Amino acid sequence: MAQNKIRIVLGSNGFWKLHVGVEETARTATDGGSPYVGGKKDAMTTDTTSGRIPMPNHWVPRFVSAGVPYEDMRDLLQRIDTWDIWCREWSAKGAAHEQLGEAALTEGRLVTAGQAFHSAAVCYHFAGFRFYEDMSQKHQADRKARECYGKSAPYMRPPAERFSVPFQGENLVCYLRLPVGVSRAPCVITIAGMDSRKEEFHELENEFLYRGMATVSYDGPGQGEVWHHLKMRYDGEKATIAIMDYLAGRPEIDDGRIGIYGWAMGGYVAPRVAAVDRRVKACVSMPIRYKLEDWDGLGSAATGAYQHLFGDVSYEEGRQIAAQFTLEGVLPRVQCPYLIVHGGRGFAVSQSEADQAAREAGGSAKLVVFEEGDHLCLNVRHESWPLMMDWFAEQL
C-alpha cells in the first residue's frame, strides 16, 4: 500500500500550503480499466450526454460517503449500462428500502426503520441528482428522497430536527442535529453544492457530532425542495446568514462559535459568508470555486446542471447569470481562520484557482492539497475528513 507523504510550503502572502501525496506512482485499482459503464473515459468525466455513465473514479466514493449500501452500489454498477435507465434503477433500490422501513415501523422496530428510510433517501437522491433528461422522473425521485429522509430523521442518533427559515418571501428548509451531552454547542453549517442536497450529508454530519459540534444542513436557493420557489443566485451567503440569525435564538447553540463548511459549489459561498459576518469563527471550502466566468469551458454536464439550478434557463441566459459568480474582492475580507482543501485529481476546479484564492485570502488561509484526491477528496476520505473535522473542532 502506498505511503502518504506530506510537505508543507509557506506560500506567498503568508498562507500555508500543505501537500499530501503518495510515494508510489501507481494508481488505484479502478484506474486499470474503464471508469465508465459502457464506454471509455473522455475529458469531462461527468458528461452524461453521450449515454455513458461515469462511475468508479468520480461518483463511487461519493456514494459510499453518503451511506449507499455496498450491495446496492455493486448491483447498480452491474445493472445500469445506459444513462436513460439511471433514475429508474436507483429509484427501484430506494423503493425496496422504503418498503423495509415501513414494515419495520409498523412492527415498532424503530432503529431498523430509521436505517432503512435513510438508505431509501440516499438511493432516491442519487436517482435524481444529475438526471435532467426526464424531469417527471427526477421530481418524483427528489420528492421521495426528502420524504424518506424525513421519516428517518426522528430515529437517527442523534435525531435530526426539521425547521424552516423565512427568506425572500419563501422558506429555506433545514435539518439541525445536536451532539449528545453538550449544553451550548458550536455549530457547523454545511452549504451544499451544485447537485447535492441536505439529505446527502448524514454521514458527514456524524463526524462533526462525534467531536461535539452541532450541524445544520439545508437546501438553499436552487437546491433540493427549495428549487421550486428559489433559484440559485450568486449571493447565496444571504441565505446562510438568515440561518445564522435563526440559530442565534436557539439556546442549544453557541452562536459565537459558528463554522461554515462549503461542499463543492458551496465552497464558493462559504468565504462570502465569512467575509461579511464576523459570527463565523472558522470556514472551509472543499474545494473552492473562484468564479463561473468560463461558461463554455465548464462542459455540457455542468452547464446543463447550472441551467436547471438557475431556473431552467437557456444556455445564453445561463452564461449571463454565471458571470455574476465571482470571489474577486471577497477573499481579502475573510478574517476568520480559513481552510481550503483541494483534490489534485479533481477535474472541476483547477489548482490555480485554489492557489489564487489562498493568496488573496492571505494570512487567514491554509491550503491543503491531496495530490491523489478527487473533486471532493472523497476517495481519500479517511484522511480528508479527519483533517477538516479536527481543524473545525480546534477552531471552534
N, C-alpha and C positions, 0 to 999 in steps of 0.2 A: 504493500500500500504506500502511495506517495506520502512523503512527509512535508508538512507545511513549512514554509519559511516566511519570515516577516522582516520587512525592512521599513524603517521609519525615516522619513525625509522631512526636514524643515523647509517648506516651500516658500516662495516669495510672499511678501506681505505678512509673514509670520504664522501662516496656518500650517498645521501638521498634516503630512501625507503618510499614511501607513499602508504599505502594500502587503497583502497576504497572497502568497503563490505556492507553487509546488516545485519540488526539486526535479521531478521527472517530467519529460516532455510527452509521455504517453497520455492519451485522453481516456475518458470514461468508456465503459464497455459499449454504451449505446452509440458512440461515435463510429464504431466499426461498421455499422450498417446504415441503412437509410433512416433518417429521423422522421420519416413520413410513413403513414399508412397509405400505400397506393401511389408512391411517386418519389422522385429524387428531390434533394434539397435545392432551393433557389435562394436568391438574395434576401427575400422578405419572408422570414420563417413563420409568420402568422398569416400569410396570404391564403385565403380560402377560395378565391375566385376561380381557381383552376379546378376545384373539386378535390384537391389533395388536402390532407389533414396533417398539420404539424404536431407531432406527438412527443416522443421521448425527450428531445433536447430542450424543449421550451415549456410545455404545459404539464408534463407528468410531475415534476417537483411541486408545481403549484397545486395540482390535485391532492397530492399527499399532504401538503402543509395545511390544506383546508379540511382534511379529515375524510376524504373519499375512501371508502373501504377498498383495501387492496384487491380483493377478489372481484369487485365490480370493475375496477380500473383494468385489471387483466382481461376480463371478459370483453369489455368495451374495446380495448386495443385490438382484439382479435375479430370482433364483430363488425365494427364500423370501417367501411372501405371507401365511402364517398361522403362528401360533406352534407348532401341533401338529407341523409338519414341521421345526422348527428343529434339534433334536438329530440327526435322520436326515440332513439335508443337510450339516451341519457334520461329522458322523462320516464321511460319504462322502468329503469332502475329506481328512480325516485318513487314511482307508484308502488313498487314492491316493498320498499322500506316504509312507506306511508301506511300500507296495509298492516305490516307488522306492528307499527306504532299504535294504530287504532285497536288492534286486538289486545296488545299489552295494556293499553289504557283501560279498556273495558274490564279487564281482569284485575286491575289495580296494581299492575307491575310497573310502577311509575318510572323507575330508573331505566328499565328497558324501553319503555315508551319514549322517554326523552332522547335516548340514544338513537332509536330508530327514526324518530322525527328529524333529528339533526342530520342523519345520513340522507334522508329523503331531501331535506332542504339543500344540501350541497350538490346532490345529483341534479335536482331541478335547476339550481343556479347555473351549473356548468352546461346544462342543456341549452339555455338561452343566452349565455354571456357574450357570444360573438355571432349569434345566429340571426342575421338581418334579412335572410332570403325569404322567410315566411313569417311575417310579423304576428299573425294569429297564433302560430306555434310558440313564438318567443314570448308573447304576452301571457299565454297560458302557463308556460314554464316559470316565468318570473312570478306570477301570482301564486303558484303552488310553492315556490321557494319561500316566499315570505309567510305563507300560511303555515307551512310545516315548521319553519323556524319559530314562529310564534307559539306553536303547540309544544315545541321542545323547551322554550325559554324558562318556564317555571321549574323544570326538573333538572336544569343544568346545575353544576356545583362549582361556584356559587350561581344562583339563578340570574337571569337577565331580565331587567325591567324595561318595558317599552314605554317611551314617552315622546311627546311632540313639542316642538318649539316653533312658535309663530315666526314667519319670515316672509316678507314681501307679499303679504296677504294670503299666504298659504302656510303649510306646516312642514318643517323638517321632521323626519321620523328617525328615532334614535333608540339604542339599547344601552342601558347602564348596568354594569356589574361591579359589585363591591367585594374587596378582599375580606376574608374571614378574620375577625379579631382585630381589625384596625378601626378606631373610632372616627378619626378625621384623616381620610386617606388622600395622598396625592393622586392625581388622575391624569391618564394619558388618553387623549382624543385621537382616534385614528381617522385619517382622511382617505377615503377610497380613491381608486384610480379610474381609468377610462372604462374598463369592463368589469370592475369589481363592485361589490355592494356590501352592506353591513352584515349580511348573512354569511359572508365568506370568512369572517375573522375570529371565529370561536377559538381555534387552536392558538392563534396569535395572542388573543386576549388572555388565555390561560397563563402564558409566560409572564405577562405583567402581573397578573393576580398572584401567582406564586411568590412574587417579590414584594407584595404588599401594596401594589398600586391598583387603583380603580381604573376601569376602562369605559370609554364611550365610543361606540361605532355608530355611524349614521349614514343615511342616504342624503347627499347634498344635491344641489341643482343638477339635473341631467342624469341622476343615478337612481337605480332601483325603482321603488314605488313613487319617488318624488318626481321622476321624469315626466309623468303625465301632467304635472302642474308647473314645474320649474325646469328650465333648460340650463345646460352648463354655461357658465359665464367666466370671464377672465378674472373677476374679483371674487372668487369663491371664498376668500378669507372672511367676507362679511357673514356668511352662513356659520362658519366656525365660531366667530365672535359671538353670534347670537346664542349658540350652545353654551359658551363660556358664561355668558350672562345668566343663563338658566342655572348652571351649576353653582353660581355664587349664592343661590338661595337654598341649596341642599346642605343640610348640616353634616351629612356624612362625608362631604368633600371639603378638603382644604383648598380653597380657590387661590391661595397664594403659592400653590405648588402644582401648576398645570404644565403638562408636556404635550407637544404636538408631534404626531407621527404621520408623515406623508408617505403613502404607499403608491408607487408608480406615479401617475399623474398627480396624485396627492402630494408628491414631493415638490411640485411647483407651488401648490397652495400653502404648504406648511411655512416656508420662510416669509410669505406675505403676511401670515398671521403674526408671526414673531416680530416682524418689522414695525407693526402698528399697535401691538397690545403688550404692555410690559408685564401682564399677568403670566405670560408664557416664560417659564424658567428653563426649559430645555426643548430643543427642536431637532427632529431627524427627517432627512429626505432620503428615501431609498427607492430608486435613485433620484436625481434631480433633473427635471426638465426645465431648461432655461427659457425656451421660447418655442412657439409653433410657426415661426415665420416661414420656414422652408416647407410649405404646404405640399408642393409637388414631390418633394423628396421623402415624404413620410411613407409612401406606399399605399396601395389601394385598400388594404385591410384597415390601416389606421385612419385614413381619411374617411372611409365609409363609416367607421365607428364614430368618429367625431361628428360627421354629418348627422347621424342619428342623435347623438347627445346634444347637439346644438338645436335640435327640433326638427329632424328630418328635412334639412335644408339642402339646396343644390350644392354641387361641387364648388362653384364660384362663390356662393353665399358662405360656404364653409371657410373658404380662403380668407374672406373679409373678416369673419369672426375670429378665426385663428390668429390673425395678425395682431389682435389686441393682447394675446397671451405672451407676456414677457416679464422677466425679472430685472430688466435694466433699471437701475436706480433704486431697487428694492433691497438688495443684499447688504449694502453698507449700513443700512439702518437696523439690521439684526443685532441686538445687544446681548441676548442670552447665549449660553453655550449651544453650538450648532454642529451637528454631526451629519456628514454626507457620506452615504455608503454607495459604492459603485461596483457593478459586476463587469470585469474585463471582457467577458464573452457575451455581454448583453448587446443586442442589435439595435434597440430602440433609442438609446441615448449614448452619445459618444463620450469618451473620457475627457475630451477637450471641453465639453460643456461642464463636466464636474470640476475640472481644473479652474475654468473661468469663474464658476460660482464660488469656489473656495477662495480664490484670490480676491474677489470683490467683497466677500463677507469678512475677510481679514482675520484679525486675532481671535474672533469668536468661533472660527470654523476649524473643524478637523475632518479631513477627507480620508476615508478608508476604502481601499481598492482591493477587492477579492479578484485576483487575476483570473481564476477559473470560474468566477461567479457568473450566473446568467443575469437576465434583466433585473430580477428581484432578489438575486443571491439566494434563491430557494434551493438550488442544487448544492449549496454549502450551508444549509440552514443550521446544521449542528455547530457552526462557528458564527455565522452572521447574526442569528437571533440572540444567543447569549451575549455577544458583544454589545448589541443595541440595548437589550433589556437591562443588562448590568449597568450600562452607561446611564440610562434613564434613572435607575434606582440610585445611583451615586449623585446625580444632579438634583433629584427631587427629594 
